[in-house]
Every structure is written in C-alpha cells, then in structure tokens.
Amino acid sequence: MPSSQLPDSYSDSDLVAENTSDVDSNQEFSQPPRVSDQSGFSTQCVHSGEPHLKDSGAIPTPVYHAATYSFDKTDDLLRFVHGEDIREEYGRYGNPNERSVEAKIAAMEKTEQAVIFSSGMAAIVGVFMSKLSAGDEIIFFDQCYRRSRDFCVNHLSRFGVVTRQVPTGDYEAMEAAITDKTRMLVSESPTNPHLTVVDLEKFAAIGKANEVETLIDATLATPLNMNPAEYGVDYVLHSATKYLGGHNDLIAGVICGSNELLEPVRDLRGISGNINSPQNMYLLERGLKTFHLRVQRQNETGMKVAQFLETHPRVEHVYYPGLPNHPTHEIAAEQMRGFGGLITFTVKDADWRQTANVVDAARIPRIAPSLGGVESLIEQPLIMSYYKCTPEERLQYGIPDNMIRMSCGIEDADDLIADLDQALRS
Ligand SMILES: *Cc1c(COP(=O)(O)O)cnc(C)c1O
C-alpha cells in the first residue's frame, strides 16, 4: 500500500505504542494468539510458548543475558510479590529464554506446566528432592537409567528415603510393594536399552488407586510418540539433551505436570539453582522448532533399520518396540504414535571383541553415549555405560557382551542400512 494511503492511525508513534504499551507481562508468556490447543503438533513446536511481542520484532526469542531484572517503581515490585504479575526477578529463578521453552514443551506434552533443569539428571534429582522426605519410599521398575538408580539407591538413601525395585512390567509386584510410606511410582517408557514399553493406563491406575504419585521418564518416547499425562501419569520427565534438543549440542532436562504438583519443584529449583543459561535455552528453542520433522524421520528410519537388522544373518536378536516380536509390541502399538530411532541388537556368536569390531567398522554412526540427535551414534553398552559393573550385575541388568545400541539420526536410512550391513559382514 502506498504510504499516502496509510490511515492516520498508522503513524510511527502509534506503531510503537501498539507494540509496547498495554501489554501486561503475564500475556508475554501466554500462548501467542496464532496458536491454540487445536493447532497441529508442528505448529505447536514452532510457535507455542514464545512471547508474541518480542523486542524489535525478532522471530526467535532474543537471548536475554541478564542476571537480574529491574522494576520501574516499587508498585511494580509489589504487583510482582503479590503474584499479580508473572515476570522475571533474579536469574536463579529463571529467565525469559527458559520460560519460552518451558511453555513450548508443556504445550507439546499437553500438561499445564513444565520446569526446565540444567540436565535430565538435575530434573530427576530436583523432583525427588522436592517431593520426598525421610521415611518415604519410592518404587521403581528395574530397567532404568543407570544414574537414576544410582541417585536413589546410593544418595536418597542417605536422607532416609527407601527405594524398592520390582521387575519392569510386573504391575502386581509394583502394587504389592506399595506401603503407607510409598510416595511415588517411577518408570521409564520405553526403557533403555531393552526398549520395554510400560502400560501407562495400568501404571497410572495403580498410582491413583493407592493415592501415590506416578512419574514416567519418557525421554526415549518423546512427546511426538506418546503423552503419558493423557493416561493420568502425574509427572513426565525428559532428558532434553536427547530428542528435544536433538543436535548433540546441549544438556538440559525437563519435568512436565500440573501447576499444583510442580510448584514445589520450581521452588526448590530456585534454591538449588539448577537452571539453564539463556544461550543454552536459545539452542533448545531452536532444536524444538524442527522437533516434529526430525523425530518423524527418526521414527521412519528406526523402523527400517530394525526391520533390516531382524533379517540379517549376523544378528541374533533385535530389541525395537515397533517389531511384532518385541515382548511389549502390543502395548507400544496401542500407546505410541511412532517407535523412535533407538535400536538395540545382539551379534550372533560374537564375543565382546568381535562385537566391538562391528562397532568400529561402522562408518556413519559415531561411537558416543547419548541418543536422539541428528547424527547417528553407536555404542556397545558393555564398554560404554556398564563397564564398571561386575559380570553378575550386567547379567542382572540384561547387558550381554555382544549387545550394540544404535541411535538413528536423520541421515538417509539406505545409507545407514548399507553401512551396518558392511560393518556386520566385516
Ligand atoms: C540421558 C538420560 C537421562 C539423563 O539425562 P541427562 O540430560 O544426561 O542428565 C535420564 N533418563 C534417560 C532415559 C536418559 O536417556
């Protein structure tokens, strides 16, 4: 439109006024008007949670490198301390980059709120420390992230919290282990590295029937493939280091749930200071925008690679919940929209060295811990995460010497398959 036709109201000063005045800070962190609960998942990933009116009209959330935040006048501070204005105060309690990512992940996970931490483990430690007291008990399904078990068994115990472990998927054993001291039931789904899928309906129902809170570490599932809160699970945890960040370039963790349940978690985070730098959150926000595309591709590639491995003469067994022979395939098929990019398999008649030779012969995947990023990664659990365990412990955890875990990135599936084929034949 030629400028001569601009209505008077579009003077420069009005534009400035429109962008800055009458915007209460509460609104800044609410859903931008273009996104609603009805928006598609990709739209949510790209737009949810970001303040609609950003400084200078920047498209990404600007990186707010600030340790502290000012108030114009005492009345503004009073509004804040009375809870009438949600905004930043001091950097240990959070920053605008964290808030935008938290709101985005809460929208993706369909929960009221999300609290972001400096790592997945910081989120796990944060939720347990804010919820449990001496004398309390928690019950775990036993296939679980090694460091989660480590924290509960070796550290929570020092504060008088008892951890009980029951076999993964044994719902009767879990219910039978509940006492009047039990506060929380905990599981991963799918588990690592066996990719066992937990029946969330049953799991949540046991919690509800016994008035015990439930927590699912859904890192391997991702919010694209599964939303545990829809089944009544109270806390949904992610290592954002994995699929949410997705680029093997940041460490973060997040816990999702209701406002009420997460209030003490956020409160303790403000004391312990397990927060993220604004720069780290800029990377996570950027990763989340392509989350849907990446994980869709990883679901597809994961399935193709698993099907290929299943028929390979040198492969003994494949663990992938998308394959009908997986013990929890039926639950997975009912409960998950995709099965992810992580595949575990064993090499036929191979000792640890012959298995290591397969890992070494693969050219595309890098040998590294972690999963979920755009670059494929490969590892032999015996030598990566379980090296310091005794053979008896490895037997107990189900980690044979000939096991390989591969995290598919977003490379071409055909290239990954050809590479694994030559590695297995070498
Ligand atoms: C990686 C991982 C964690 C720990 O997350 P960090 O970000 O590394 O602290 C917890 N649970 C699962 C299932 C994981 O894969």
The ligand as a MOL file (V3000), in Angstrom:
LIG
                    3D

  0  0  0     0  0            999 V3000
M  V30 BEGIN CTAB
M  V30 COUNTS 15 15 0 0 0
M  V30 BEGIN ATOM
M  V30 1 C 20.1510 -39.3570 29.1730 0
M  V30 2 C 19.0300 -39.8130 30.0200 0
M  V30 3 C 18.8250 -39.2790 31.3060 0
M  V30 4 C 19.7610 -38.2490 31.9010 0
M  V30 5 O 19.7260 -37.0550 31.1950 0
M  V30 6 P 20.9670 -36.0210 31.1680 0
M  V30 7 O 20.4360 -34.9000 30.3520 0
M  V30 8 O 22.1110 -36.7560 30.5390 0
M  V30 9 O 21.2550 -35.6620 32.5780 0
M  V30 10 C 17.7470 -39.7190 32.0370 0
M  V30 11 N 16.8990 -40.6510 31.5480 0
M  V30 12 C 17.0790 -41.2060 30.3310 0
M  V30 13 C 16.1090 -42.2260 29.8550 0
M  V30 14 C 18.1360 -40.8010 29.5270 0
M  V30 15 O 18.3080 -41.3570 28.3180 0
M  V30 END ATOM
M  V30 BEGIN BOND
M  V30 1 1 1 2
M  V30 2 1 2 3
M  V30 3 2 2 14
M  V30 4 1 3 4
M  V30 5 2 3 10
M  V30 6 1 4 5
M  V30 7 1 5 6
M  V30 8 2 6 7
M  V30 9 1 6 8
M  V30 10 1 6 9
M  V30 11 1 10 11
M  V30 12 2 11 12
M  V30 13 1 12 13
M  V30 14 1 12 14
M  V30 15 1 14 15
M  V30 END BOND
M  V30 END CTAB
M  END
